[in-house]
Amino acid sequence: MKAAIIDIEKSKKVALLKQLDLYPFFRAIEESDGTQVVIKGQKQIMIGSNNYLGLTHHPEVIEAAQKAIGKYGTGCTGSRFLNGSFLIHEELEEKLARYLGKDNAIVFSTGMQTNLGALSSICGKDDCLILDSENHASIIDAAKLSYGITYKFKHGIMSSLERVLIATKDKYKVRTIVTDGIFSMNGDIAPLSEIINLAKKYHAYVYVDDAHGLGVLGRRGRGTANHFGVENDVDFIMGTFSKSFASIGGVLAGSRETMDHVRHVARSFIFSASMPPSAVATVLKCLELTDKSDEIHDLLWRNVAFMRDGFNDIGFYYYNSKTPILPIFVGDDIKAMKITKYLNDNGIFATPVIAPAVGKGEALIRTSYMASHKISELEYVLEVLKRAKTLFDIPSEKAIP
C-alpha cells in the first residue's frame, strides 16, 4: 500500500476551518480598482496588498502594458539565455542598475527565482551564507540549493551576527550576510549600517533582499541601502516588481563581473521563460512615474502616518513599524482568523499571519497601506478596527506564552 503524500492532520484543520467559515486564504477577487476589491459580490477596502505605491491601476501604467503587448505580443516563449531576450529587457536592466546605484542588473521572471538563482550561484562549496532568522522563505530555499553551509543569526541582533562571523572566520572562502531590507510580516527595517560595519570588520559580503523596500524607502523609492546611504557598501541588491512596481518579476544588481557570472550560472534564470513584455513595460513606467516627483511617496507616507496615529489611539501593538506594513499583534491563531472574518464581514480585506509564518503564539493581522488610499477609506478602516479591538480583546502589548 502506498504511503499518503498529504499531511492528513493539516487537511483536517483546513476542512474544519472551512466548515466554521473561518478559512481566510485563497479568497477569489472578482473585481479590483486597487484600494477596493469585490469578493462574492461584496465591496471591500483592501488593506492586505503589497501595492504600496498604488500603481496597479494607474492609467499610464496600464497604457504602457497595452502598448507593449501590441508591439511584442503577450509572451517571449523562451528564456533570456536563448530566444527570450528583447531590447526592452535590456533597457529595464540598464535603468534599474542606475536607479539602484550599481554597475549592472539582471531581470528574473519572479522574485522567488531571483533569490533561488542568485544565492545558489554566488555561494559555492567553499563558501557560507549567514542569514537573519526571519528572512523570507525564498532565501531559506535558496540556501538549501547552494553548495555552501548556512548559518543564522537572531533577527536584527548584531551581537548574534558578530558571534557567527567570529565563529566562521577563516573557515570559508566567501561569506555572505543575507538580510531582508524590510521584513514582510512585522515591517522591521534591517539595521543595514550596523550590518555593513560588521561585514567590513570581518570581510564578508552583504546581500539585501529589498522586495518590500524597493519603491518604498530611500530617495524616491531607491530602497533600503539608499535609505541608509550605503549603496556602495552593499554588494548585492535584490528586489521584486510584484509590490511597488505593479507587475511581476525580480532584479539582482551588483558588480558587472558578478552579474555576468550569475547570468551564466543561475538555473532559475537560464531555464525559465523571461518576463513578458507587458510586465517589463509596466516596471519601466512605474520607475518613470516614481522618479519624476515626490508626489506618490508624499501620499504614501501621509497615509502611513495617519494609520500609525490611529493605531496608537486605539492601542494596538504594531511592532512600532515605520513602514507601510503595520501588523496588529493578536497572539492566538484562531482569534486572528475570527478577526479576519469580522473585518471581511464589515467590508475590509486583511490577512491573518499564523504559525509557521510567525512563531507559535505570535499570530497577527498583517495590514498594509498604499499611496492611493483615500483618507475616508482609512477612517472607515479605523472605525471597524476600533470595534474589533473591544469585541475580540485584542492585546495592547506583545505577550508570548
N, C-alpha and C positions, 0 to 999 in steps of 0.2 A: 504494500500500500504506500502510495506517495505521500511524503510529508506535506503539511499545509504550507503554502507560500505566503499566507497572510497572517497578520497579528490578530488573533481571534479576540483577545481582550479589547484591543483598540477598536475593532469593528463593532463590538458590543456597546462600547461607550458612545461611539458615533450614532448608532441606531437609537440608543436611549435618549441622547440629546435631541435627535430629530423628532422622536416621539413626544418629548416635552416641549417642542417648539423653541428650543434654546440653541440649536446648531447655528453658529454665526458665520460659517465660511461658505465660499462659492456662491455668494448671492449674485444672481444674474441681473445686470443693469440693462434696462430696456432702452433708456434714452439718457443723454448727458449733455449739459451745457457748460461743464466744468465745475462750478460751485454747487450745482444741484443735479441730482440724478433721479430717474424714475425706476422703482422696483415694485413689481406686481401692481402696477398702476398708481403707486403712491409716490409723490414727490418727496425727496429727502435732501436736506442740506449736507453736502459732502465735507466731512472733517476727517476722512480716513485716507486721503490721497497724498501722493508724493509730488503732485503737480504744483510745486512751490511757487513758481512764477506765474501760474495760471495761463500758460501759453498754448495749451492743447486746442483751444477754440479761437485763438487769435486769428482774425481774417487774413492777415498777411502770411501767417504760418500755413494755414490751410491752402491758400493760393499757391504758395511755393511748392507744397507737396503735389498739388494737382498738376502744375506745370511740369514737374519732374516726371510724373507718370506719362504725360503727353510726349515728352522728349525721349525718355529712356525705356518706357514700358513699366510693368509692375514689379519686375524682379531681375536679378542678374544671372540666374541659372547656373551659377558656379562659384567657386572660391576665388578669393583675391589672387591666390597663387597661380591660377590658370586663366580662366576666361572672365572672371568676375571683377576685374579692376577697371573702374570707369574714372574719367578725369574728375568727376565730382567727388569721388572718394579722396583723391589726392588733394583736391582743393580744401576739403574739410580737414584733412590731416595737417596741412600747412597752417591753416588758420588756428586750429586747436593748439599746435605747438607754440605759436606766438602768444596766444591767449594765456597759456599755462606757463610761459616763460622758459620753455625747453627747446632744445635743438631740433627735436624730431618727435613725431607721434604716429601711432598705429591705431586704426579704427577696427574694432572687432564687431561681430554681429550682435552680441549681448554683453552686458556687464559680467555675468557669470562666466562666460567664455573668456573674457579679458583676464580675470584673475586665474582661471584654470590654466590658460596658455602661458601667461606671463610668469607666474611664480614657479611653475614646473619647468620653465625654460631657464630661469636665472639661478635656480638652486640645484646644483649638481651633487654627485655622491660625496664630494669632499666639503660640502657646504652645510649651513643650517639656516633655518628660519626661526625668528623669535617673535611670537605672536601675542598681542593683547588678548586676554582671556575672553573678551566679549566681541571679538572680531566677527564679521559676517560669515555665514555658513560657506559661502563660496571660497573664502580664504582657507577655511579648515579643509575643504575638499581639495583645494589646490595643493595644500601642504602634503596631503596623502598621495598626490600624483607625483610629487617631486622625488628625486633620488636622495635628497638630504635628510637630515634629522630635524625634528620640530621641537621647540621649547615654547613654553608660555610664561607670561608674567601677569601678575594680578592687575585687573583692569585699572589703568591710569595711575598705578602706583610706581613711581620712579625708583624707589628703593628696591622693589621687586625686580624691575627691569635691570637695574645695576647688578644685582646678585646673579642674574642669569648671564649677563655679559662677563662678569668676573669668572664664573664657573666654566664658560665656554672659551675663554681666552686661550689662544694658541692651539686650539683643537681643530679648527676648521679653516679652510682656505678663504671662504667668503661667508660672512654673517650678515643677514638682512633682517632688520627690525620692521615688522609689518603691523600697521595700525589703521583702523578706520579714521577718517577725518572727523566726521560727525557720526556718532553711534546711533543706529537707526531706531532702537527701541526707546532709549531714555533721553536722547537728544544731547548727550555729552559731547563736548568738543575735546579732541585729544590734546594733551599738553605738548604740542609739537615742538616748541622752542626747547623744552627740557629734554625731550627725546633726542633732538638734534645735538644738544650738548653732550649727552651720554654717547651718542653714536660717534662723535668726533673723538671723545676721550678714549673709547675702546675700539676705534677703527672698524665701525660697522656701517653698512648701507641702510638707507631708510626708504621704505615703500609705503605710500599713503593711498588707501582706498578712499577716494573722495566722492563716492556715489551720492551721498546726501549733502556734501559740501559744495560740489561743483554747481555753479549758478546761484548759490546762496551766500556763502561767506566771501570775504575779500572784496577788492575793488571791482564793482560791477560783476560779481559772481565768479571771480577767478579762483576761488577755493580756499581751503584751509591753510595751505602753505603761503598763499598771498596774504591771508588774514594775519598771519604771524610774521610776515616779511622774510620767510626762509625758503623761497622758491629755489634759490641757488644751492641750498644745502640738502634738499630732498632729492634723492636720486631717481625715484620713480613716482610719478603721479598718475593714478588710475581714476577714471570717472565713468559715469554712465549717463545715457541720454534719456532714460525712462522716467526721470524725475523732473528736474527743472527744464530740460530741453525737449519735452513733449513728444518723444519718439521712442525708439528702442535702439540699443547698441552700446558700445563701450569704447573707451580710449585709454591707451597707455602712452605716457610721454616721458622722455628721458634723453640721454645722450644719443647721438646719431649712430655710433658704433653699437651700442647695446640694443637699440631698436632694430637695427639691421639683423642682429643675432636672433632676436625674438621672431622677426618676420620669417626666418628660415628654419625655426625650430618648433615654435608653438603649434601643437597639433590642433588645438581648437580654432586657430586662425587658418592653417593650411587646409584643413579638412572640413571646413564649414562654408556654406554659401555666404556671400558677402551681403552687407546691409543693402536693402532695396533702395533705389534712387530716391523714392519719395521720403524715406526716413532720413537719408543724408541731407536732402534739401530742407527738411524740417529743422534739423540741427543748425544748418548754416543760417537760416532765417532767425532762429532763436538767438544765436550768437550776435547777429547784426542788431536785433532789437534790444538786447540787454546791454550791449556795449556802446550804444549811441547816446544814452542818457541815464540818469539815476532814477527816473520816474517809477519803473517797475519795482525796484528794490525799496524805494521810499514807501510804496504802498504795502509791500510785504512786511517790512519792519514796523509800520504803523499797526497792521493787523496783529502781529505777534505781540507787540506791547499792549494792545487792547485786551487780548486774551490772557496774557500774564497778569495784568491788573485784575481782571475778572476772576481768575483762579485764586489769586491772593485774597480777594474779598470773600469768595465762597469758602476758602480754607482747604483747598486741595493740596496734597503733596505731589509736586510735579518735577521732582529732582532738580529744581532750580534751573531748568533748561533755559538756555539763552538762544535757542534756535527755533525754527518753525515747528519742530516736533515737541509737543507739550503732553507728556504722558500723565495719566491720572493713576496714582497708586491705589490698588484695590486690595490685593493680598490673596483672596480666595478665588480659585478658578471659576467655580460655579457662580459666585456672586458677579464676577466680571461678565459672564455670559448673560446673566439676568439683567444687568445694567445695559448691556449692548442691545438686548431685546427691547427694553424700556425706551432707549433712545430711538431705536428703529420705529417703534410704535408711535413715537412722537415726532417723526419726520426728520430724524438725524442719522446719518450713516457714519458710524465709528467702528473701530475694530478692537476686539479684545486680544491681548497677548498673554498666553498661558505657558506653563511648562510643556516642553523643554526649551521653548524660545526664550524664556526667562527662568530664573531659579524657582524651585518649589516654594510656594507661599509668597511669591513676588508678582502675582498677576496684576496686569494694568490695562487700562483703556488707552490705546495709543491715539491721540488726536494730533492733527497737523493742519497747518493753515497756509492759505495762498494769497498772493498779491491781488487776486481777482475777487476775493470775498468782499461783500458789501458789509458795512457796519451793522445794518439792520439784520442781516443773516446771523452775524456773530452775537448780536444782542439776544436773538431768539435762542441760540445755542446755549448761552449762559443762563437764560431763564430755565431751560429744561435741565441743565446740569445742576443748577441750584436745587431744584426739586429732587433730583436723583440723589444728591448728597444726603438729604434728610431721609428719603424713603429707604435707601439701602445702607445707611450708616457708613458712608464711605470715609475711611480714616483720614485724619489731617496730618498724620505722621507716618513714616515708613516703619512698620513693625513686623519683623520677620520671625516666625517661630523658631 
